[in-house]
Amino acid sequence: MNKFQLEQNKAFKLANDLKQGGKARIGQAGAEKADRREQRKLDQTKGLVPFACKLDEKLVKQLKERAEGNEGGMTEVLAELLVKAGLER
């Protein structure tokens, strides 16, 4: 590779990092990824599965307010509400 190609690769990497969340690979960005991986493994051992859906903005605001006062966060609040609605764990 010549110098131009090396610089071009650096530019592509930087552009990709910015697209992925605005953070370049400096310092804590690598540590955050490791923490996410560890958390994902812990969730999998608990039998938790990621589940995405679209909700009304007002409902999300109410859920966030409830989750602030709950130790388990959003996941626990949603689980409690689903159990109360008649769905079982």
Distance bins in CASP14 RR format, pairs under 12 A and 6 or more apart:
PFRMAT RR
TARGET T0000
AUTHOR 0000-0000-0000
RMODE 2
METHOD distances of the structure
MODEL  1
1 7 0 0 0 0 1 0 0 0 0 0 0
1 8 0 0 0 0 1 0 0 0 0 0 0
1 9 1 0 0 1 0 0 0 0 0 0 0
1 10 0 0 0 0 0 1 0 0 0 0 0
2 8 0 0 0 0 1 0 0 0 0 0 0
2 9 0 0 0 0 0 1 0 0 0 0 0
3 9 0 0 0 0 0 1 0 0 0 0 0
3 10 0 0 0 0 0 1 0 0 0 0 0
4 10 0 0 0 0 0 1 0 0 0 0 0
4 11 0 0 0 0 0 1 0 0 0 0 0
5 11 0 0 0 0 0 1 0 0 0 0 0
5 12 0 0 0 0 0 1 0 0 0 0 0
6 12 0 0 0 0 0 1 0 0 0 0 0
6 13 0 0 0 0 0 1 0 0 0 0 0
7 13 0 0 0 0 0 1 0 0 0 0 0
7 14 0 0 0 0 0 1 0 0 0 0 0
8 14 0 0 0 0 0 1 0 0 0 0 0
8 15 0 0 0 0 0 1 0 0 0 0 0
9 15 0 0 0 0 0 1 0 0 0 0 0
9 16 0 0 0 0 0 1 0 0 0 0 0
10 16 0 0 0 0 0 1 0 0 0 0 0
10 17 0 0 0 0 0 1 0 0 0 0 0
10 24 0 0 0 0 0 1 0 0 0 0 0
10 25 0 0 0 0 0 1 0 0 0 0 0
11 17 0 0 0 0 0 1 0 0 0 0 0
11 18 0 0 0 0 0 1 0 0 0 0 0
11 24 0 0 0 0 0 1 0 0 0 0 0
12 18 0 0 0 0 0 1 0 0 0 0 0
12 19 0 0 0 0 0 1 0 0 0 0 0
13 19 0 0 0 0 0 1 0 0 0 0 0
13 20 0 0 0 0 0 1 0 0 0 0 0
13 24 0 0 0 0 1 0 0 0 0 0 0
13 25 1 0 0 1 0 0 0 0 0 0 0
14 20 0 0 0 0 0 1 0 0 0 0 0
14 22 0 0 0 0 0 1 0 0 0 0 0
14 23 0 0 0 0 0 1 0 0 0 0 0
14 24 1 0 0 1 0 0 0 0 0 0 0
14 25 0 0 0 0 1 0 0 0 0 0 0
14 26 0 0 0 0 0 1 0 0 0 0 0
15 21 0 0 0 0 0 1 0 0 0 0 0
15 22 0 0 0 0 0 1 0 0 0 0 0
15 24 0 0 0 0 0 1 0 0 0 0 0
16 22 0 0 0 0 0 1 0 0 0 0 0
16 23 0 0 0 0 0 1 0 0 0 0 0
16 24 0 0 0 0 1 0 0 0 0 0 0
16 25 0 0 0 0 0 1 0 0 0 0 0
17 23 1 0 0 1 0 0 0 0 0 0 0
17 24 1 0 1 0 0 0 0 0 0 0 0
17 25 1 0 0 1 0 0 0 0 0 0 0
17 26 0 0 0 0 1 0 0 0 0 0 0
17 29 1 0 0 1 0 0 0 0 0 0 0
17 30 0 0 0 0 0 1 0 0 0 0 0
17 33 0 0 0 0 0 1 0 0 0 0 0
18 24 1 0 0 1 0 0 0 0 0 0 0
18 25 0 0 0 0 0 1 0 0 0 0 0
18 29 0 0 0 0 0 1 0 0 0 0 0
20 29 0 0 0 0 1 0 0 0 0 0 0
20 32 0 0 0 0 0 1 0 0 0 0 0
20 33 0 0 0 0 0 1 0 0 0 0 0
21 29 0 0 0 0 1 0 0 0 0 0 0
21 32 0 0 0 0 0 1 0 0 0 0 0
22 29 0 0 0 0 1 0 0 0 0 0 0
23 29 1 0 1 0 0 0 0 0 0 0 0
23 30 0 0 0 0 1 0 0 0 0 0 0
23 31 0 0 0 0 0 1 0 0 0 0 0
23 32 0 0 0 0 1 0 0 0 0 0 0
23 33 0 0 0 0 0 1 0 0 0 0 0
24 30 0 0 0 0 0 1 0 0 0 0 0
25 31 0 0 0 0 0 1 0 0 0 0 0
25 32 0 0 0 0 0 1 0 0 0 0 0
25 33 0 0 0 0 1 0 0 0 0 0 0
26 32 0 0 0 0 0 1 0 0 0 0 0
27 33 0 0 0 0 0 1 0 0 0 0 0
27 34 0 0 0 0 0 1 0 0 0 0 0
28 34 0 0 0 0 0 1 0 0 0 0 0
28 35 0 0 0 0 1 0 0 0 0 0 0
29 35 0 0 0 0 0 1 0 0 0 0 0
29 36 0 0 0 0 0 1 0 0 0 0 0
30 36 0 0 0 0 1 0 0 0 0 0 0
30 37 0 0 0 0 0 1 0 0 0 0 0
31 37 0 0 0 0 0 1 0 0 0 0 0
31 38 0 0 0 0 0 1 0 0 0 0 0
32 38 0 0 0 0 0 1 0 0 0 0 0
32 39 0 0 0 0 0 1 0 0 0 0 0
33 39 0 0 0 0 0 1 0 0 0 0 0
33 40 0 0 0 0 0 1 0 0 0 0 0
34 40 0 0 0 0 0 1 0 0 0 0 0
34 41 0 0 0 0 0 1 0 0 0 0 0
35 41 0 0 0 0 0 1 0 0 0 0 0
35 42 0 0 0 0 0 1 0 0 0 0 0
36 42 0 0 0 0 0 1 0 0 0 0 0
36 43 0 0 0 0 0 1 0 0 0 0 0
36 50 0 0 0 0 0 1 0 0 0 0 0
37 43 0 0 0 0 0 1 0 0 0 0 0
37 44 0 0 0 0 0 1 0 0 0 0 0
38 44 0 0 0 0 0 1 0 0 0 0 0
38 45 0 0 0 0 0 1 0 0 0 0 0
39 45 0 0 0 0 0 1 0 0 0 0 0
39 46 0 0 0 0 0 1 0 0 0 0 0
39 48 0 0 0 0 1 0 0 0 0 0 0
39 50 0 0 0 0 0 1 0 0 0 0 0
39 75 0 0 0 0 0 1 0 0 0 0 0
40 46 0 0 0 0 0 1 0 0 0 0 0
40 47 0 0 0 0 0 1 0 0 0 0 0
40 48 0 0 0 0 1 0 0 0 0 0 0
40 49 0 0 0 0 0 1 0 0 0 0 0
40 50 0 0 0 0 1 0 0 0 0 0 0
41 47 0 0 0 0 0 1 0 0 0 0 0
41 48 0 0 0 0 0 1 0 0 0 0 0
42 48 0 0 0 0 1 0 0 0 0 0 0
42 75 0 0 0 0 0 1 0 0 0 0 0
43 49 0 0 0 0 1 0 0 0 0 0 0
43 50 0 0 0 0 1 0 0 0 0 0 0
43 51 0 0 0 0 0 1 0 0 0 0 0
43 75 0 0 0 0 1 0 0 0 0 0 0
44 50 0 0 0 0 1 0 0 0 0 0 0
46 72 0 0 0 0 0 1 0 0 0 0 0
46 75 0 0 0 0 1 0 0 0 0 0 0
46 76 0 0 0 0 0 1 0 0 0 0 0
46 79 0 0 0 0 0 1 0 0 0 0 0
46 89 0 0 0 0 0 1 0 0 0 0 0
47 75 0 0 0 0 0 1 0 0 0 0 0
47 79 0 0 0 0 0 1 0 0 0 0 0
47 89 0 0 0 0 0 1 0 0 0 0 0
48 72 0 0 0 0 0 1 0 0 0 0 0
48 75 1 0 0 1 0 0 0 0 0 0 0
48 76 0 0 0 0 0 1 0 0 0 0 0
48 78 0 0 0 0 0 1 0 0 0 0 0
48 79 0 0 0 0 1 0 0 0 0 0 0
48 89 0 0 0 0 0 1 0 0 0 0 0
49 75 0 0 0 0 0 1 0 0 0 0 0
50 75 0 0 0 0 0 1 0 0 0 0 0
51 74 0 0 0 0 0 1 0 0 0 0 0
51 75 0 0 0 0 1 0 0 0 0 0 0
51 78 0 0 0 0 1 0 0 0 0 0 0
51 79 0 0 0 0 0 1 0 0 0 0 0
51 82 0 0 0 0 0 1 0 0 0 0 0
52 78 0 0 0 0 0 1 0 0 0 0 0
53 59 0 0 0 0 0 1 0 0 0 0 0
53 60 0 0 0 0 0 1 0 0 0 0 0
53 63 0 0 0 0 0 1 0 0 0 0 0
53 78 0 0 0 0 1 0 0 0 0 0 0
53 82 0 0 0 0 0 1 0 0 0 0 0
54 60 0 0 0 0 1 0 0 0 0 0 0
55 61 0 0 0 0 1 0 0 0 0 0 0
55 62 0 0 0 0 1 0 0 0 0 0 0
55 63 1 0 0 1 0 0 0 0 0 0 0
55 64 0 0 0 0 0 1 0 0 0 0 0
55 74 0 0 0 0 0 1 0 0 0 0 0
55 78 0 0 0 0 0 1 0 0 0 0 0
55 81 0 0 0 0 0 1 0 0 0 0 0
56 62 0 0 0 0 1 0 0 0 0 0 0
56 63 0 0 0 0 0 1 0 0 0 0 0
57 63 0 0 0 0 0 1 0 0 0 0 0
57 64 0 0 0 0 0 1 0 0 0 0 0
58 64 0 0 0 0 0 1 0 0 0 0 0
58 65 0 0 0 0 0 1 0 0 0 0 0
59 65 0 0 0 0 0 1 0 0 0 0 0
59 66 0 0 0 0 0 1 0 0 0 0 0
59 77 0 0 0 0 0 1 0 0 0 0 0
59 78 0 0 0 0 0 1 0 0 0 0 0
59 81 0 0 0 0 0 1 0 0 0 0 0
60 66 0 0 0 0 0 1 0 0 0 0 0
60 67 0 0 0 0 0 1 0 0 0 0 0
60 74 0 0 0 0 1 0 0 0 0 0 0
60 77 0 0 0 0 0 1 0 0 0 0 0
60 78 0 0 0 0 0 1 0 0 0 0 0
61 67 0 0 0 0 0 1 0 0 0 0 0
61 68 0 0 0 0 0 1 0 0 0 0 0
62 68 0 0 0 0 0 1 0 0 0 0 0
62 74 0 0 0 0 0 1 0 0 0 0 0
62 77 0 0 0 0 1 0 0 0 0 0 0
62 78 0 0 0 0 0 1 0 0 0 0 0
62 81 0 0 0 0 0 1 0 0 0 0 0
63 69 0 0 0 0 0 1 0 0 0 0 0
63 70 0 0 0 0 0 1 0 0 0 0 0
63 73 0 0 0 0 1 0 0 0 0 0 0
63 74 1 0 0 1 0 0 0 0 0 0 0
63 75 0 0 0 0 0 1 0 0 0 0 0
63 76 0 0 0 0 0 1 0 0 0 0 0
63 77 1 0 0 1 0 0 0 0 0 0 0
63 78 1 0 0 1 0 0 0 0 0 0 0
63 79 0 0 0 0 0 1 0 0 0 0 0
63 80 0 0 0 0 0 1 0 0 0 0 0
63 81 0 0 0 0 1 0 0 0 0 0 0
63 82 0 0 0 0 0 1 0 0 0 0 0
64 70 0 0 0 0 0 1 0 0 0 0 0
64 73 0 0 0 0 1 0 0 0 0 0 0
64 74 1 0 0 1 0 0 0 0 0 0 0
64 77 0 0 0 0 1 0 0 0 0 0 0
64 78 0 0 0 0 0 1 0 0 0 0 0
65 73 0 0 0 0 0 1 0 0 0 0 0
65 74 0 0 0 0 0 1 0 0 0 0 0
65 77 0 0 0 0 1 0 0 0 0 0 0
66 72 0 0 0 0 0 1 0 0 0 0 0
66 73 0 0 0 0 1 0 0 0 0 0 0
66 74 0 0 0 0 1 0 0 0 0 0 0
66 75 0 0 0 0 0 1 0 0 0 0 0
66 76 0 0 0 0 1 0 0 0 0 0 0
66 77 1 0 1 0 0 0 0 0 0 0 0
66 78 0 0 0 0 1 0 0 0 0 0 0
66 79 0 0 0 0 0 1 0 0 0 0 0
66 80 0 0 0 0 1 0 0 0 0 0 0
66 81 0 0 0 0 1 0 0 0 0 0 0
67 73 1 0 1 0 0 0 0 0 0 0 0
67 74 1 0 1 0 0 0 0 0 0 0 0
67 75 0 0 0 0 1 0 0 0 0 0 0
67 76 1 0 0 1 0 0 0 0 0 0 0
67 77 1 0 1 0 0 0 0 0 0 0 0
67 78 0 0 0 0 1 0 0 0 0 0 0
67 79 0 0 0 0 0 1 0 0 0 0 0
67 80 0 0 0 0 0 1 0 0 0 0 0
67 81 0 0 0 0 0 1 0 0 0 0 0
68 74 0 0 0 0 1 0 0 0 0 0 0
68 76 0 0 0 0 0 1 0 0 0 0 0
68 77 0 0 0 0 1 0 0 0 0 0 0
69 76 0 0 0 0 0 1 0 0 0 0 0
69 77 0 0 0 0 1 0 0 0 0 0 0
70 76 1 0 1 0 0 0 0 0 0 0 0
70 77 1 0 1 0 0 0 0 0 0 0 0
70 78 0 0 0 0 0 1 0 0 0 0 0
70 79 0 0 0 0 0 1 0 0 0 0 0
70 80 0 0 0 0 1 0 0 0 0 0 0
70 81 0 0 0 0 0 1 0 0 0 0 0
71 77 0 0 0 0 0 1 0 0 0 0 0
71 80 0 0 0 0 0 1 0 0 0 0 0
72 78 0 0 0 0 0 1 0 0 0 0 0
72 79 0 0 0 0 1 0 0 0 0 0 0
72 80 0 0 0 0 1 0 0 0 0 0 0
73 79 0 0 0 0 1 0 0 0 0 0 0
73 80 0 0 0 0 0 1 0 0 0 0 0
74 80 0 0 0 0 0 1 0 0 0 0 0
74 81 0 0 0 0 0 1 0 0 0 0 0
75 81 0 0 0 0 0 1 0 0 0 0 0
75 82 0 0 0 0 0 1 0 0 0 0 0
76 82 0 0 0 0 0 1 0 0 0 0 0
76 83 0 0 0 0 0 1 0 0 0 0 0
76 89 0 0 0 0 0 1 0 0 0 0 0
77 83 0 0 0 0 0 1 0 0 0 0 0
77 84 0 0 0 0 0 1 0 0 0 0 0
78 84 0 0 0 0 0 1 0 0 0 0 0
78 85 0 0 0 0 0 1 0 0 0 0 0
78 87 0 0 0 0 0 1 0 0 0 0 0
78 89 0 0 0 0 0 1 0 0 0 0 0
79 85 0 0 0 0 0 1 0 0 0 0 0
79 86 0 0 0 0 0 1 0 0 0 0 0
79 87 0 0 0 0 1 0 0 0 0 0 0
79 88 0 0 0 0 0 1 0 0 0 0 0
79 89 1 0 0 1 0 0 0 0 0 0 0
80 86 0 0 0 0 0 1 0 0 0 0 0
80 87 0 0 0 0 0 1 0 0 0 0 0
80 89 0 0 0 0 1 0 0 0 0 0 0
81 87 0 0 0 0 1 0 0 0 0 0 0
82 88 0 0 0 0 1 0 0 0 0 0 0
82 89 0 0 0 0 1 0 0 0 0 0 0
83 89 1 0 0 1 0 0 0 0 0 0 0
END
